[in-house]
Each structure stands twice: as structure tokens, then as C-alpha cells.
Amino acid sequence: MSSDAAKSDANEVTVAEKVTKYEHFVNDVLREDLKRVLLRQELICQQMAQYLQLKAVFQGVQRNRLVDDCEDKPLKMQTDIGSNFYVQTVIANPRKVFLMIGMGFYVELTLEEALAFIDKRQTHLNEELNQLSTQSSKIKANINSVHLSLLFVIEFFIGID
């Protein structure tokens, strides 16, 4: 009987070590992966908001320039430089804009080209956001699965005693 008790104690220690190992896996690996995915989702949402704002500005400029029919005149407007601080700006040629396309590169585009680029970029960002949502759901499911498995293991070994 004492050998059975020793085996039981050894099994409990082994189970406790494995439970601890899996808890560390959840906390150190899965939760960190989830944080990275959620942070990336947040950055993409911020980019999408910026593109929507830019699109609204370009459409407003396009609409006002067509109504006024004075495309050769400079355009005066206020520009947000961050934290809702605005400065008066003058655009010499409102028919063309410089748009950052990524990696610090800017391209000179017409308003129509810029709007088309923004639409394509928003489509791409939406696809990436959907992929990240799927990925975060899988990570959350894995976390729940490991937690449930650990619960069953703990209940099983507590039930033996």
C-alpha cells in the first residue's frame, strides 16, 4: 500500500508540474500572441480611420473645386497637425496630392487616383483585419481549450484521492 501511495504522490507531482507548464504556456505564449494580434488590429483600425478622413477631405476638395470651377487658384484650408491642432494651409495645385504609399514613400497622384488608391488600400486593410480577427479567435479558442483541459486533469486527479 505504501508503494501505491508513493506512486500517487509522484503522479500528483508530475501532474502539478505539467499543469504549471501548460499554465506558463498559456500566459507566456498564447496570451502574448493574442496581445500582438490585438495590437495589430488596433493599428489597422487607426489606419482605416485615417484613410476615411483623407478620403472625405479629398472628396470635399474635389466637390468644391468642380462647383467653383476655379481649379487654377490655390486652395486655402485648415489642416490637422495632430491632437486637434489646426493650421492654415495653402495648396498651390489642388489637382494633385502627395500620398504616402508605405515604407516612407510618397507618390504624386491626382485626386481621382488618390481616391482609387484609398479604396484599394481600405479593401486590403479590411482583408487583413478579417484575417487578424480569425487569428485572434483561434488563439482565444486555444486558450479556452487548454484551460478546460487543465480543469479536467485537475478534477480527475483530485477525484482519485
TIRO-2110 file (N, C-alpha, C; in Angstrom, 1 decimal):
// TIRO-2110
0.8, -1.2, 0.0, N, 1, A
0.0, 0.0, 0.0, CA, 1, A
0.9, 1.3, 0.0, C, 1, A
2.0, 1.2, 0.7, N, 2, A
2.8, 2.4, 0.7, CA, 2, A
3.4, 2.7, -0.6, C, 2, A
3.7, 1.7, -1.4, N, 3, A
4.2, 1.9, -2.8, CA, 3, A
3.1, 2.6, -3.7, C, 3, A
1.8, 2.2, -3.5, N, 4, A
0.7, 2.9, -4.2, CA, 4, A
0.6, 4.3, -3.8, C, 4, A
0.8, 4.6, -2.5, N, 5, A
0.8, 6.0, -2.0, CA, 5, A
1.9, 6.8, -2.6, C, 5, A
3.1, 6.2, -2.7, N, 6, A
4.3, 6.8, -3.3, CA, 6, A
4.0, 7.1, -4.8, C, 6, A
3.4, 6.1, -5.5, N, 7, A
3.1, 6.3, -6.9, CA, 7, A
2.1, 7.5, -7.1, C, 7, A
1.1, 7.5, -6.2, N, 8, A
0.1, 8.5, -6.3, CA, 8, A
0.7, 9.9, -6.0, C, 8, A
1.6, 10.0, -5.0, N, 9, A
2.2, 11.3, -4.7, CA, 9, A
3.1, 11.7, -5.9, C, 9, A
3.8, 10.7, -6.5, N, 10, A
4.7, 11.0, -7.7, CA, 10, A
3.8, 11.5, -8.9, C, 10, A
2.7, 10.8, -9.1, N, 11, A
1.8, 11.2, -10.2, CA, 11, A
1.2, 12.6, -9.9, C, 11, A
0.9, 12.9, -8.7, N, 12, A
0.4, 14.3, -8.4, CA, 12, A
1.4, 15.3, -8.6, C, 12, A
2.7, 15.0, -8.3, N, 13, A
3.8, 16.0, -8.5, CA, 13, A
4.0, 16.1, -10.0, C, 13, A
3.9, 15.0, -10.8, N, 14, A
4.1, 15.1, -12.2, CA, 14, A
2.9, 15.9, -12.8, C, 14, A
1.7, 15.6, -12.4, N, 15, A
0.6, 16.3, -12.9, CA, 15, A
0.7, 17.8, -12.5, C, 15, A
1.1, 18.1, -11.3, N, 16, A
1.2, 19.5, -10.9, CA, 16, A
2.3, 20.2, -11.8, C, 16, A
3.4, 19.6, -12.1, N, 17, A
4.4, 20.2, -12.9, CA, 17, A
3.9, 20.4, -14.3, C, 17, A
3.1, 19.4, -14.8, N, 18, A
2.6, 19.6, -16.2, CA, 18, A
1.5, 20.7, -16.2, C, 18, A
0.7, 20.8, -15.2, N, 19, A
-0.3, 21.8, -15.1, CA, 19, A
0.4, 23.2, -15.1, C, 19, A
1.4, 23.3, -14.3, N, 20, A
2.2, 24.5, -14.2, CA, 20, A
2.8, 24.9, -15.6, C, 20, A
3.3, 23.8, -16.2, N, 21, A
4.0, 24.0, -17.6, CA, 21, A
2.9, 24.6, -18.6, C, 21, A
1.7, 24.0, -18.6, N, 22, A
0.7, 24.5, -19.5, CA, 22, A
0.2, 25.8, -19.1, C, 22, A
0.1, 26.1, -17.9, N, 23, A
-0.3, 27.5, -17.4, CA, 23, A
0.7, 28.5, -17.9, C, 23, A
2.0, 28.2, -17.8, N, 24, A
3.0, 29.1, -18.3, CA, 24, A
2.9, 29.2, -19.8, C, 24, A
2.6, 28.1, -20.5, N, 25, A
2.5, 28.2, -22.0, CA, 25, A
1.3, 29.1, -22.3, C, 25, A
0.2, 29.0, -21.6, N, 26, A
-0.9, 29.9, -21.9, CA, 26, A
-0.5, 31.4, -21.7, C, 26, A
0.1, 31.6, -20.5, N, 27, A
0.4, 33.0, -20.1, CA, 27, A
1.6, 33.6, -20.9, C, 27, A
2.6, 32.8, -21.2, N, 28, A
3.8, 33.3, -21.9, CA, 28, A
3.7, 33.3, -23.4, C, 28, A
3.0, 32.3, -23.9, N, 29, A
3.0, 32.2, -25.4, CA, 29, A
1.6, 32.7, -26.0, C, 29, A
0.6, 32.0, -25.6, N, 30, A
-0.7, 32.3, -26.2, CA, 30, A
-1.2, 33.7, -25.9, C, 30, A
-1.1, 34.1, -24.7, N, 31, A
-1.6, 35.5, -24.3, CA, 31, A
-0.7, 36.6, -25.0, C, 31, A
0.6, 36.3, -25.1, N, 32, A
1.4, 37.3, -25.8, CA, 32, A
1.1, 37.3, -27.3, C, 32, A
0.8, 36.2, -27.9, N, 33, A
0.4, 36.2, -29.3, CA, 33, A
-0.9, 36.9, -29.5, C, 33, A
-1.8, 36.7, -28.5, N, 34, A
-3.1, 37.4, -28.6, CA, 34, A
-2.9, 39.0, -28.4, C, 34, A
-2.0, 39.4, -27.6, N, 35, A
-1.7, 40.8, -27.4, CA, 35, A
-1.2, 41.4, -28.7, C, 35, A
-0.3, 40.7, -29.4, N, 36, A
0.3, 41.2, -30.6, CA, 36, A
-0.8, 41.3, -31.7, C, 36, A
-1.6, 40.3, -31.8, N, 37, A
-2.7, 40.3, -32.8, CA, 37, A
-3.7, 41.5, -32.5, C, 37, A
-4.1, 41.7, -31.3, N, 38, A
-5.0, 42.7, -30.9, CA, 38, A
-4.4, 44.1, -31.2, C, 38, A
-3.1, 44.2, -30.9, N, 39, A
-2.4, 45.5, -31.1, CA, 39, A
-2.3, 45.8, -32.6, C, 39, A
-2.1, 44.8, -33.4, N, 40, A
-2.1, 44.9, -34.9, CA, 40, A
-3.4, 45.3, -35.4, C, 40, A
-4.5, 44.7, -34.8, N, 41, A
-5.9, 45.1, -35.2, CA, 41, A
-6.1, 46.6, -34.9, C, 41, A
-5.7, 47.0, -33.8, N, 42, A
-5.9, 48.4, -33.4, CA, 42, A
-5.1, 49.3, -34.3, C, 42, A
-3.9, 49.0, -34.7, N, 43, A
-3.2, 49.8, -35.7, CA, 43, A
-3.9, 49.9, -37.0, C, 43, A
-4.4, 48.8, -37.5, N, 44, A
-5.1, 48.7, -38.7, CA, 44, A
-6.4, 49.6, -38.7, C, 44, A
-7.1, 49.5, -37.6, N, 45, A
-8.3, 50.4, -37.4, CA, 45, A
-7.9, 51.8, -37.4, C, 45, A
-6.8, 52.2, -36.8, N, 46, A
-6.4, 53.6, -36.9, CA, 46, A
-6.0, 54.0, -38.3, C, 46, A
-5.4, 53.1, -39.0, N, 47, A
-5.1, 53.4, -40.4, CA, 47, A
-6.3, 53.6, -41.2, C, 47, A
-7.3, 52.7, -41.0, N, 48, A
-8.6, 52.8, -41.7, CA, 48, A
-9.3, 54.1, -41.4, C, 48, A
-9.2, 54.6, -40.2, N, 49, A
-9.9, 55.8, -39.8, CA, 49, A
-9.1, 57.0, -40.5, C, 49, A
-7.8, 56.9, -40.6, N, 50, A
-7.1, 58.0, -41.3, CA, 50, A
-7.4, 58.0, -42.7, C, 50, A
-7.5, 56.9, -43.4, N, 51, A
-7.9, 56.8, -44.8, CA, 51, A
-9.3, 57.3, -45.0, C, 51, A
-10.2, 57.0, -44.1, N, 52, A
-11.6, 57.5, -44.3, CA, 52, A
-11.6, 59.1, -44.2, C, 52, A
-10.8, 59.6, -43.2, N, 53, A
-10.7, 61.0, -43.1, CA, 53, A
-10.1, 61.7, -44.3, C, 53, A
-9.0, 61.1, -44.8, N, 54, A
-8.4, 61.6, -46.0, CA, 54, A
-9.3, 61.5, -47.2, C, 54, A
-10.0, 60.5, -47.3, N, 55, A
-11.0, 60.3, -48.4, CA, 55, A
-12.1, 61.4, -48.4, C, 55, A
-12.6, 61.7, -47.2, N, 56, A
-13.6, 62.7, -47.0, CA, 56, A
-13.0, 64.1, -47.4, C, 56, A
-11.8, 64.3, -47.0, N, 57, A
-11.1, 65.6, -47.4, CA, 57, A
-11.0, 65.7, -48.9, C, 57, A
-10.5, 64.7, -49.5, N, 58, A
-10.3, 64.7, -51.0, CA, 58, A
-11.6, 64.8, -51.7, C, 58, A
-12.6, 64.1, -51.3, N, 59, A
-13.9, 64.3, -51.9, CA, 59, A
-14.5, 65.7, -51.7, C, 59, A
-14.3, 66.3, -50.6, N, 60, A
-14.7, 67.6, -50.3, CA, 60, A
-14.0, 68.6, -51.2, C, 60, A
-12.7, 68.4, -51.4, N, 61, A
-11.9, 69.3, -52.3, CA, 61, A
-12.4, 69.1, -53.7, C, 61, A
-12.5, 67.9, -54.1, N, 62, A
-13.0, 67.6, -55.5, CA, 62, A
-14.4, 68.2, -55.7, C, 62, A
-15.3, 68.0, -54.8, N, 63, A
-16.6, 68.6, -54.9, CA, 63, A
-16.6, 70.1, -55.0, C, 63, A
-15.9, 70.7, -54.1, N, 64, A
-15.8, 72.2, -54.1, CA, 64, A
-15.1, 72.8, -55.3, C, 64, A
-14.1, 72.1, -55.8, N, 65, A
-13.3, 72.6, -56.9, CA, 65, A
-14.2, 72.5, -58.2, C, 65, A
-15.0, 71.5, -58.3, N, 66, A
-15.9, 71.3, -59.5, CA, 66, A
-17.0, 72.4, -59.5, C, 66, A
-17.5, 72.6, -58.3, N, 67, A
-18.6, 73.6, -58.2, CA, 67, A
-18.1, 75.0, -58.5, C, 67, A
-16.9, 75.4, -57.9, N, 68, A
-16.4, 76.7, -58.1, CA, 68, A
-15.8, 76.9, -59.5, C, 68, A
-15.3, 75.8, -60.1, N, 69, A
-14.7, 75.9, -61.4, CA, 69, A
-13.6, 76.8, -61.5, C, 69, A
-12.8, 76.8, -60.4, N, 70, A
-11.6, 77.7, -60.3, CA, 70, A
-10.4, 76.8, -60.0, C, 70, A
-10.1, 75.8, -60.8, N, 71, A
-9.0, 74.9, -60.4, CA, 71, A
-7.6, 75.4, -60.5, C, 71, A
-7.5, 76.6, -61.1, N, 72, A
-6.1, 77.2, -61.2, CA, 72, A
-5.8, 78.0, -60.0, C, 72, A
-6.7, 78.3, -59.2, N, 73, A
-6.5, 79.1, -58.0, CA, 73, A
-6.0, 78.2, -56.9, C, 73, A
-5.1, 78.8, -56.0, N, 74, A
-4.7, 78.0, -54.8, CA, 74, A
-5.9, 77.7, -53.9, C, 74, A
-5.8, 76.7, -53.1, N, 75, A
-6.8, 76.3, -52.2, CA, 75, A
-6.4, 76.6, -50.8, C, 75, A
-7.2, 77.3, -50.0, N, 76, A
-6.8, 77.5, -48.6, CA, 76, A
-7.7, 76.6, -47.7, C, 76, A
-7.1, 76.0, -46.8, N, 77, A
-7.8, 75.1, -45.9, CA, 77, A
-7.1, 75.0, -44.5, C, 77, A
-7.7, 74.4, -43.5, N, 78, A
-7.1, 74.2, -42.3, CA, 78, A
-6.7, 72.7, -42.2, C, 78, A
-5.6, 72.4, -41.7, N, 79, A
-5.1, 71.0, -41.7, CA, 79, A
-4.8, 70.7, -40.2, C, 79, A
-5.2, 69.5, -39.8, N, 80, A
-5.0, 69.0, -38.5, CA, 80, A
-3.5, 68.5, -38.4, C, 80, A
-2.7, 69.0, -37.5, N, 81, A
-1.3, 68.6, -37.4, CA, 81, A
-1.1, 67.7, -36.2, C, 81, A
-2.2, 67.2, -35.6, N, 82, A
-2.2, 66.3, -34.5, CA, 82, A
-2.9, 66.8, -33.3, C, 82, A
-3.5, 66.0, -32.5, N, 83, A
-4.2, 66.4, -31.3, CA, 83, A
-5.2, 67.5, -31.5, C, 83, A
-5.8, 67.5, -32.6, N, 84, A
-6.8, 68.5, -33.0, CA, 84, A
-6.3, 69.9, -33.0, C, 84, A
-5.0, 70.1, -33.4, N, 85, A
-4.4, 71.4, -33.6, CA, 85, A
-4.4, 71.6, -35.1, C, 85, A
-5.0, 72.8, -35.5, N, 86, A
-5.2, 73.1, -36.9, CA, 86, A
-4.3, 74.3, -37.3, C, 86, A
-3.8, 74.2, -38.5, N, 87, A
-3.0, 75.4, -39.1, CA, 87, A
-3.6, 75.7, -40.4, C, 87, A
-3.5, 76.9, -40.8, N, 88, A
-3.9, 77.4, -42.1, CA, 88, A
-2.9, 77.0, -43.2, C, 88, A
-3.4, 76.3, -44.2, N, 89, A
-2.5, 75.8, -45.3, CA, 89, A
-3.0, 76.4, -46.6, C, 89, A
-2.1, 76.5, -47.5, N, 90, A
-2.4, 76.9, -48.9, CA, 90, A
-1.9, 75.8, -49.8, C, 90, A
-2.7, 75.3, -50.6, N, 91, A
-2.3, 74.3, -51.6, CA, 91, A
-2.3, 74.9, -53.0, C, 91, A
-1.0, 75.0, -53.5, N, 92, A
-0.8, 75.7, -54.8, CA, 92, A
-1.6, 75.0, -55.9, C, 92, A
-1.5, 73.7, -56.0, N, 93, A
-2.2, 73.0, -57.1, CA, 93, A
-3.1, 71.9, -56.4, C, 93, A
-4.3, 72.2, -56.2, N, 94, A
-5.2, 71.2, -55.6, CA, 94, A
-5.6, 70.0, -56.4, C, 94, A
-5.2, 70.0, -57.7, N, 95, A
-5.5, 68.9, -58.5, CA, 95, A
-4.6, 67.7, -58.2, C, 95, A
-3.5, 67.9, -57.6, N, 96, A
-2.5, 66.8, -57.3, CA, 96, A
-2.2, 66.8, -55.8, C, 96, A
-2.0, 65.6, -55.3, N, 97, A
-1.6, 65.4, -53.9, CA, 97, A
-0.5, 64.4, -53.8, C, 97, A
0.3, 64.5, -52.7, N, 98, A
1.3, 63.5, -52.4, CA, 98, A
0.7, 62.6, -51.3, C, 98, A
0.7, 61.3, -51.6, N, 99, A
0.1, 60.4, -50.8, CA, 99, A
1.2, 59.3, -50.4, C, 99, A
1.3, 59.1, -49.1, N, 100, A
2.3, 58.1, -48.6, CA, 100, A
1.7, 56.7, -48.9, C, 100, A
2.5, 55.9, -49.7, N, 101, A
2.0, 54.6, -50.0, CA, 101, A
2.6, 53.5, -49.2, C, 101, A
3.5, 53.9, -48.2, N, 102, A
4.1, 52.9, -47.3, CA, 102, A
5.6, 53.0, -47.4, C, 102, A
6.2, 52.5, -46.3, N, 103, A
7.6, 52.4, -46.2, CA, 103, A
8.3, 53.8, -46.4, C, 103, A
7.6, 54.9, -46.1, N, 104, A
8.1, 56.2, -46.2, CA, 104, A
8.2, 56.8, -47.6, C, 104, A
7.5, 56.1, -48.6, N, 105, A
7.5, 56.5, -50.0, CA, 105, A
6.2, 57.3, -50.2, C, 105, A
6.4, 58.4, -51.0, N, 106, A
5.2, 59.3, -51.3, CA, 106, A
5.1, 59.3, -52.9, C, 106, A
3.9, 59.3, -53.3, N, 107, A
3.6, 59.4, -54.8, CA, 107, A
2.7, 60.5, -55.1, C, 107, A
3.0, 61.3, -56.1, N, 108, A
2.1, 62.4, -56.6, CA, 108, A
1.0, 61.8, -57.4, C, 108, A
-0.2, 62.0, -56.9, N, 109, A
-1.4, 61.5, -57.6, CA, 109, A
-2.5, 62.6, -57.8, C, 109, A
-3.3, 62.4, -58.8, N, 110, A
-4.5, 63.2, -59.0, CA, 110, A
-5.5, 62.8, -57.9, C, 110, A
-6.5, 63.7, -57.7, N, 111, A
-7.5, 63.4, -56.6, CA, 111, A
-8.2, 62.1, -57.0, C, 111, A
-8.5, 61.8, -58.2, N, 112, A
-9.2, 60.6, -58.6, CA, 112, A
-8.3, 59.4, -58.4, C, 112, A
-7.0, 59.5, -58.7, N, 113, A
-6.1, 58.4, -58.5, CA, 113, A
-5.9, 58.1, -57.0, C, 113, A
-5.8, 59.2, -56.2, N, 114, A
-5.7, 59.1, -54.7, CA, 114, A
-6.9, 58.4, -54.1, C, 114, A
-8.1, 58.8, -54.6, N, 115, A
-9.3, 58.1, -54.1, CA, 115, A
-9.4, 56.7, -54.5, C, 115, A
-8.9, 56.3, -55.7, N, 116, A
-8.9, 54.9, -56.1, CA, 116, A
-7.9, 54.2, -55.3, C, 116, A
-6.7, 54.8, -55.0, N, 117, A
-5.7, 54.1, -54.1, CA, 117, A
-6.3, 53.9, -52.7, C, 117, A
-7.0, 54.9, -52.2, N, 118, A
-7.5, 54.8, -50.8, CA, 118, A
-8.5, 53.6, -50.8, C, 118, A
-9.4, 53.5, -51.8, N, 119, A
-10.4, 52.4, -51.9, CA, 119, A
-9.7, 51.1, -51.9, C, 119, A
-8.6, 50.9, -52.7, N, 120, A
-7.9, 49.7, -52.7, CA, 120, A
-7.2, 49.4, -51.4, C, 120, A
-6.6, 50.4, -50.8, N, 121, A
-5.9, 50.3, -49.5, CA, 121, A
-6.9, 49.9, -48.4, C, 121, A
-8.1, 50.5, -48.4, N, 122, A
-9.1, 50.1, -47.4, CA, 122, A
-9.6, 48.6, -47.6, C, 122, A
-9.7, 48.2, -48.9, N, 123, A
-10.1, 46.8, -49.1, CA, 123, A
-9.0, 45.9, -48.6, C, 123, A
-7.7, 46.2, -48.8, N, 124, A
-6.6, 45.4, -48.3, CA, 124, A
-6.6, 45.4, -46.8, C, 124, A
-6.8, 46.5, -46.2, N, 125, A
-6.8, 46.6, -44.7, CA, 125, A
-8.0, 45.8, -44.1, C, 125, A
-9.1, 45.9, -44.8, N, 126, A
-10.3, 45.1, -44.3, CA, 126, A
-10.0, 43.6, -44.4, C, 126, A
-9.3, 43.1, -45.4, N, 127, A
-9.0, 41.7, -45.5, CA, 127, A
-8.0, 41.3, -44.4, C, 127, A
-7.0, 42.2, -44.2, N, 128, A
-6.0, 41.9, -43.1, CA, 128, A
-6.7, 41.9, -41.8, C, 128, A
-7.7, 42.8, -41.6, N, 129, A
-8.4, 42.9, -40.3, CA, 129, A
-9.2, 41.6, -40.1, C, 129, A
-9.8, 41.1, -41.2, N, 130, A
-10.6, 39.9, -41.1, CA, 130, A
-9.7, 38.7, -40.7, C, 130, A
-8.5, 38.6, -41.3, N, 131, A
-7.5, 37.6, -41.0, CA, 131, A
-7.1, 37.6, -39.6, C, 131, A
-6.9, 38.9, -39.1, N, 132, A
-6.4, 39.0, -37.7, CA, 132, A
-7.6, 38.7, -36.7, C, 132, A
-8.8, 39.0, -37.1, N, 133, A
-9.9, 38.6, -36.3, CA, 133, A
-10.0, 37.1, -36.2, C, 133, A
-9.9, 36.4, -37.3, N, 134, A
-9.9, 34.9, -37.3, CA, 134, A
-8.7, 34.4, -36.4, C, 134, A
-7.6, 35.0, -36.6, N, 135, A
-6.4, 34.5, -35.8, CA, 135, A
-6.6, 34.7, -34.3, C, 135, A
-7.2, 35.9, -34.0, N, 136, A
-7.4, 36.1, -32.5, CA, 136, A
-8.5, 35.2, -32.0, C, 136, A
-9.5, 34.8, -32.8, N, 137, A
-10.5, 33.9, -32.4, CA, 137, A
-9.9, 32.5, -32.1, C, 137, A
-9.0, 32.1, -33.0, N, 138, A
-8.3, 30.8, -32.8, CA, 138, A
-7.4, 30.8, -31.6, C, 138, A
-6.7, 31.9, -31.3, N, 139, A
-5.9, 32.0, -30.1, CA, 139, A
-6.7, 31.9, -28.9, C, 139, A
-7.9, 32.6, -28.9, N, 140, A
-8.8, 32.6, -27.7, CA, 140, A
-9.3, 31.2, -27.5, C, 140, A
-9.7, 30.5, -28.6, N, 141, A
-10.2, 29.1, -28.5, CA, 141, A
-9.1, 28.2, -28.0, C, 141, A
-7.9, 28.4, -28.4, N, 142, A
-6.8, 27.6, -27.9, CA, 142, A
-6.6, 27.8, -26.4, C, 142, A
-6.7, 29.1, -25.9, N, 143, A
-6.6, 29.4, -24.5, CA, 143, A
-7.7, 28.7, -23.7, C, 143, A
-8.9, 28.8, -24.2, N, 144, A
-10.0, 28.2, -23.6, CA, 144, A
-9.9, 26.6, -23.5, C, 144, A
-9.4, 26.1, -24.6, N, 145, A
-9.2, 24.6, -24.7, CA, 145, A
-8.2, 24.1, -23.7, C, 145, A
-7.1, 24.9, -23.6, N, 146, A
-6.0, 24.5, -22.6, CA, 146, A
-6.6, 24.6, -21.2, C, 146, A
-7.3, 25.7, -20.9, N, 147, A
-7.9, 25.9, -19.6, CA, 147, A
-8.9, 24.8, -19.3, C, 147, A
-9.7, 24.4, -20.2, N, 148, A
-10.7, 23.3, -20.0, CA, 148, A
-10.0, 22.0, -19.7, C, 148, A
-9.0, 21.7, -20.5, N, 149, A
-8.2, 20.5, -20.4, CA, 149, A
-7.5, 20.4, -19.0, C, 149, A
-7.0, 21.6, -18.6, N, 150, A
-6.3, 21.6, -17.3, CA, 150, A
-7.4, 21.4, -16.2, C, 150, A
-8.6, 21.9, -16.3, N, 151, A
-9.6, 21.7, -15.4, CA, 151, A
-10.0, 20.2, -15.2, C, 151, A
-10.1, 19.6, -16.4, N, 152, A
-10.4, 18.1, -16.4, CA, 152, A
-9.3, 17.3, -15.7, C, 152, A
-8.1, 17.7, -16.0, N, 153, A
-7.0, 16.9, -15.4, CA, 153, A
-7.0, 17.1, -13.9, C, 153, A
-7.1, 18.4, -13.5, N, 154, A
-7.1, 18.6, -12.0, CA, 154, A
-8.3, 17.9, -11.4, C, 154, A
-9.5, 18.0, -11.9, N, 155, A
-10.6, 17.3, -11.3, CA, 155, A
-10.4, 15.8, -11.3, C, 155, A
-9.8, 15.3, -12.4, N, 156, A
-9.6, 13.8, -12.4, CA, 156, A
-8.7, 13.4, -11.3, C, 156, A
-7.6, 14.1, -11.1, N, 157, A
-6.6, 13.7, -10.1, CA, 157, A
-7.1, 14.0, -8.7, C, 157, A
-7.9, 15.0, -8.5, N, 158, A
-8.5, 15.3, -7.2, CA, 158, A
-9.5, 14.3, -6.9, C, 158, A
-10.3, 13.8, -7.9, N, 159, A
-11.3, 12.8, -7.7, CA, 159, A
-10.7, 11.4, -7.4, C, 159, A
-9.5, 11.2, -7.7, N, 160, A
-8.8, 9.9, -7.4, CA, 160, A
-8.6, 9.7, -5.9, C, 160, A
-8.2, 10.8, -5.2, N, 161, A
-7.9, 10.7, -3.8, CA, 161, A
-9.2, 10.5, -3.1, C, 161, A
END
